[in-house]
Amino acid sequence: MLRKFFVAGSAMAFSLISFGQEASVTSTTTSTAVAEEKKEEEKKPFLSITGSADVYYRYDFAKTKFNNLTSFTGTQNSFSLGMASVKFEHKSDKVGVVADLGFGPRAREFAYADEGITQAIKQLYVSYSPAEWLKLTAGTWATHVGYELVDPQLNRNYSMSYMFTNGPFTHTGVKAEITKGKHGVMVGLSNATDYRIPPESMINKKFLIAQYSVAFTENVKLYLNYVGGKNPDSSKTNQFDAVLAAKVSDKFSLGLNGTVNSNQAWDGDKNADGQSWWGSAIYLNVDPKPWFGLTLRGELFNDKNQLKMFSSAPDGGNIFATTLSANFKTGGFIFIPELRFENASEDIFYDKDLAPKKNYASFIVAAIYSF
């Protein structure tokens, strides 16, 4: 009897051990399958859709619309549309496509070199990453030059700087981006600045674009930018630009932007000696509350060679513009009241009787929603 009991117990123990091993194998197999399935899911292409819409009201205290010399806010005492924007982005493991569309006065002004429906294209490009450190892109994309961006929700001030207004907006061509640790390099070839379809005289001429970036820390980043080439009028342009972005704390950050643009006019036989305009700006951002922030922008724009703002001034001139903007936020909604004061070295602004003067002030309220 004892022997039978021992045999039965051994058989039961062996069965339990076998079951445990089988369960363990099954569990491991299941875990591996789940992990592989999850990994496969992560690699599947995904589509993201984002966008924004903005409206604004601008009042010039001189009661004239002629004092606004920067992009996107050229109205006076009227409620105005900005831009309705939608961005489609589809990505797989190595390939992606972006179709970024905008409709309204802001989009038309941004794509001023185009006509008809193509003015709705802010960005349209395909990218390919053969390695983690390399990305190749072909199409049209917003410029890498400068601190400010065309989408209003990405700026703290609603009105734009003189450097943004007179710098490049878009590039159409090809570029390669290399990232190694804290450093990044971009180099590319494009059509003439802002031209998706170049003029007949520009078909065989291309612009060189480049950027070097370095992240000194997680909160301090520097970007050195370049764009240069031959314009449709055969003049040569070279623009060098630097941007420093620094986050000091959760409540204070700042940005610095400096740029210089050199232009060599064509006299019919050769390019003349270079003339230039330059600008610099500081952006001071204070966020005492998550829902409330203030940004003070101070910009000096110099046009001593009469290339942009001071064509009628005998010795050129400069403008100092100060803009104070408040940002009230809730969800995807931003409300921006803004005061702007400008002072020029020459009489390029006007009073209510259209008499020339050196300064003016304006007020803007803007509403932006993004998703």
PEWO-V921108 format. One record per residue. RES is the residue in one small letter. PHI is phi in whole degrees, 0 to 359 (* if undefined). PSI is psi in degrees with one decimal (none if undefined). D_CENTER is the distance of its C-alpha to the mean C-alpha in whole Angstrom. Layout:
BEGIN
res = {RES	RES}
phi = {PHI	PHI}
psi = {PSI	PSI}
d_center = {D_CENTER	D_CENTER}
END
This chain:
BEGIN
res = {m	l	r	k	f	f	v	a	g	s	a	m	a	f	s	l	i	s	f	g	q	e	a	s	v	t	s	t	t	t	s	t	a	v	a	e	e	k	k	e	e	e	k	k	p	f	l	s	i	t	g	s	a	d	v	y	y	r	y	d	f	a	k	t	k	f	n	n	l	t	s	f	t	g	t	q	n	s	f	s	l	g	m	a	s	v	k	f	e	h	k	s	d	k	v	g	v	v	a	d	l	g	f	g	p	r	a	r	e	f	a	y	a	d	e	g	i	t	q	a	i	k	q	l	y	v	s	y	s	p	a	e	w	l	k	l	t	a	g	t	w	a	t	h	v	g	y	e	l	v	d	p	q	l	n	r	n	y	s	m	s	y	m	f	t	n	g	p	f	t	h	t	g	v	k	a	e	i	t	k	g	k	h	g	v	m	v	g	l	s	n	a	t	d	y	r	i	p	p	e	s	m	i	n	k	k	f	l	i	a	q	y	s	v	a	f	t	e	n	v	k	l	y	l	n	y	v	g	g	k	n	p	d	s	s	k	t	n	q	f	d	a	v	l	a	a	k	v	s	d	k	f	s	l	g	l	n	g	t	v	n	s	n	q	a	w	d	g	d	k	n	a	d	g	q	s	w	w	g	s	a	i	y	l	n	v	d	p	k	p	w	f	g	l	t	l	r	g	e	l	f	n	d	k	n	q	l	k	m	f	s	s	a	p	d	g	g	n	i	f	a	t	t	l	s	a	n	f	k	t	g	g	f	i	f	i	p	e	l	r	f	e	n	a	s	e	d	i	f	y	d	k	d	l	a	p	k	k	n	y	a	s	f	i	v	a	a	i	y	s	f}
phi = {*	300	295	297	296	294	297	297	295	296	298	294	297	298	297	296	296	298	296	296	296	296	295	296	297	299	296	296	298	296	298	296	297	297	298	293	295	296	297	296	297	295	275	296	300	226	244	243	234	231	182	199	212	217	224	206	229	235	230	267	293	275	61	216	269	280	276	280	244	243	288	80	231	271	237	219	52	212	278	227	276	262	205	260	232	220	237	257	227	241	228	244	300	234	241	213	222	234	237	247	246	223	227	126	302	296	294	296	290	294	254	298	278	253	227	65	294	293	293	280	271	277	216	205	208	244	233	222	243	290	214	298	267	230	224	248	226	223	140	241	217	292	297	273	279	98	263	265	234	290	286	297	289	265	247	272	265	277	288	259	277	291	294	297	299	260	270	289	257	223	227	237	170	228	209	237	241	243	236	224	61	273	249	219	226	232	216	199	239	217	294	306	312	75	261	283	245	288	299	305	287	252	301	262	240	230	260	261	236	202	208	237	231	215	259	298	219	297	250	231	227	237	232	247	238	214	212	198	167	258	278	303	272	75	287	255	236	226	236	247	216	226	229	239	241	222	256	280	204	295	250	214	214	212	224	233	221	226	213	222	240	253	232	247	290	260	262	100	232	204	277	286	300	289	239	217	235	212	207	212	211	237	239	251	246	237	233	294	227	301	261	218	211	233	228	250	250	241	230	248	242	247	226	295	265	60	274	233	274	244	296	264	274	299	239	68	176	215	232	245	244	242	232	245	234	256	239	255	236	207	60	267	261	231	248	236	270	215	246	227	237	229	226	248	282	233	279	249	256	225	268	294	264	66	277	297	206	265	214	198	221	217	227	229	236	228	237	231	234	228	219}
psi = {-45.3	-38.8	-42.1	-39.9	-40.3	-43.5	-44.5	-41.0	-40.6	-42.4	-40.6	-42.1	-43.4	-40.0	-42.1	-41.6	-44.7	-41.9	-41.6	-42.1	-41.9	-41.0	-39.7	-43.8	-44.4	-42.2	-43.7	-43.1	-43.4	-43.5	-42.4	-42.7	-42.0	-43.4	-43.5	-38.6	-41.1	-40.5	-41.3	-40.0	-39.1	-29.7	-12.7	143.2	148.4	153.6	128.1	140.8	119.4	167.5	-177.0	165.3	142.8	148.6	158.8	165.7	131.3	136.7	121.5	124.0	-15.6	-3.7	40.9	149.8	-2.0	-8.1	-16.1	115.1	11.2	171.8	147.3	-9.1	45.5	45.5	168.4	125.4	45.6	151.4	129.7	150.1	144.8	-89.8	138.0	123.9	140.8	134.1	120.6	128.6	119.9	127.1	140.6	-162.9	-41.8	-15.8	142.8	157.8	142.0	128.2	105.8	111.0	143.9	144.1	134.2	177.5	-39.3	-42.4	-40.6	-40.0	-34.9	-37.1	46.7	-24.9	-3.9	170.2	153.4	-143.0	-25.8	-14.8	-16.8	-9.0	108.5	-47.8	143.7	105.3	157.8	138.0	151.0	129.7	93.8	-19.5	163.0	-29.8	-1.2	134.0	128.2	135.4	141.1	134.6	-146.4	131.7	159.2	147.9	151.1	-9.2	132.2	172.9	-31.4	157.6	160.1	-34.0	121.0	-29.9	-12.6	-2.2	152.5	-30.9	144.4	-45.4	158.4	161.3	165.9	-33.1	-41.8	-46.6	-37.7	-3.5	-175.2	151.2	-51.2	163.9	139.7	117.2	-139.8	150.1	156.0	133.8	127.1	129.5	126.2	105.6	-121.5	-2.2	148.4	144.3	133.6	137.3	142.4	171.5	139.2	168.8	175.7	146.8	129.4	0.5	115.2	-42.4	108.4	153.9	161.5	-36.9	-10.7	3.8	-38.7	12.2	137.1	157.4	147.1	132.0	147.7	155.5	140.3	131.4	148.5	135.4	100.0	-42.4	-177.9	-25.7	-0.4	117.2	142.7	137.6	127.4	121.8	151.5	144.6	136.3	150.6	-166.7	129.7	168.1	-28.6	11.2	0.3	156.3	138.8	136.5	122.8	127.2	137.3	143.3	137.3	129.7	125.6	127.5	129.1	109.9	-41.2	-179.6	-18.0	-6.0	131.4	164.9	159.5	145.4	136.5	129.5	140.2	148.7	132.8	121.2	134.2	129.9	107.6	155.1	124.2	10.4	-17.2	-37.6	169.0	130.9	175.3	147.7	140.1	158.3	158.4	156.4	162.9	159.2	148.2	149.9	140.7	115.9	118.5	124.8	128.8	81.7	-27.2	153.6	-27.2	-0.9	134.2	160.0	141.4	127.1	119.0	127.0	123.4	133.8	121.8	121.6	127.4	55.5	-21.9	11.3	37.2	-25.4	-82.8	-23.3	41.9	-25.0	-6.2	134.8	-34.0	24.3	-159.2	-170.2	161.4	135.7	118.8	130.3	126.5	125.5	120.7	137.2	143.6	113.7	123.1	141.8	119.8	-128.2	8.2	135.3	129.0	125.2	106.6	139.9	136.0	136.6	130.0	134.3	139.7	125.9	156.5	-15.0	166.7	82.3	-6.0	176.3	150.3	-172.8	-20.3	10.5	25.4	136.4	144.1	173.2	-10.7	163.7	168.4	149.4	163.5	137.2	141.2	131.6	144.5	127.7	134.8	132.2	153.0	none}
d_center = {87	85	84	83	81	79	78	77	75	74	73	71	69	68	67	64	63	62	61	58	58	57	55	53	52	51	49	47	47	45	43	42	42	39	37	37	36	33	32	32	31	28	27	27	24	22	21	18	17	15	14	14	16	17	20	21	24	24	27	28	31	32	32	31	27	28	26	23	21	17	15	16	18	21	24	27	29	28	26	23	21	17	15	16	14	15	13	16	16	19	20	23	24	23	21	18	17	14	15	12	14	14	17	18	18	15	14	17	16	13	15	18	19	20	23	24	22	20	18	17	15	11	11	14	15	17	17	20	21	25	24	23	21	20	18	18	16	17	16	13	9	6	7	7	9	9	8	6	4	6	7	10	10	7	9	13	14	14	15	13	14	16	14	11	14	16	13	12	10	10	13	15	17	18	16	18	16	19	19	22	22	20	19	17	17	15	17	17	19	18	19	19	16	15	18	18	22	23	26	29	30	26	27	28	26	23	20	19	16	16	14	16	15	17	18	21	21	19	18	18	15	15	13	15	13	16	16	19	22	24	23	25	28	28	27	25	22	21	18	17	14	14	12	14	13	17	18	22	23	22	23	21	18	17	14	15	14	16	16	19	20	23	25	28	30	32	35	37	38	36	32	33	33	29	28	25	22	20	19	18	17	17	16	18	18	21	21	25	25	23	23	22	20	20	18	19	17	20	19	21	21	24	25	29	29	28	25	23	25	28	30	33	33	36	34	31	29	26	24	24	22	22	20	21	19	21	19	21	20	22	21	18	19	18	20	19	22	21	23	22	25	25	28	28	31	32	33	30	30	32	35	36	39	36	38	35	34	32	30	29	27	25	25	22	22	19	19	17	17	15	16}
END
